[in-house]
């Protein structure tokens, strides 16, 4: 989990935009709600990924996000139970701006209902998030849990 100041850096949103999107409009809710002064909202990697994708939809495709709150909620639910490494090499296919589907990047797909799809590559976003959501100093913990007795 990361606080809002890290989310700003990872998404390129301003503090006002983040507040608008997460609290006022409820596009993407924080994973841990703020608990008053000194206890900021916290965001997991899934929420930050959805926020990054929302920025792409707004800036590159000029999509009005407020009209697609249900889509953003569905995308967040789509990521529940999926591990970060499992998303490597995947794309997100937004079907008619109503729902999403995770596909292998090289997969050929067709929509049985004939809806158009918008394809978003996930790897560039995962690369940015990987550095923030990994433990930077794992090696310093190993001596605390030695498996072999040193003589």
Secondary structure as UniProt FT lines:
FT   STRAND          2..3
FT   HELIX           4..11
FT   HELIX           15..19
FT   HELIX           20..24
FT   TURN            37..38
FT   STRAND          42..43
FT   HELIX           45..61
FT   HELIX           65..68
FT   HELIX           69..79
FT   TURN            80..81
FT   HELIX           85..87
FT   TURN            88..89
FT   STRAND          90..95
FT   TURN            96..98
FT   STRAND          99..104
FT   TURN            105..106
FT   TURN            112..113
FT   STRAND          117..121
FT   HELIX           123..132
FT   TURN            136..138
FT   HELIX           139..142
FT   HELIX           143..145
//
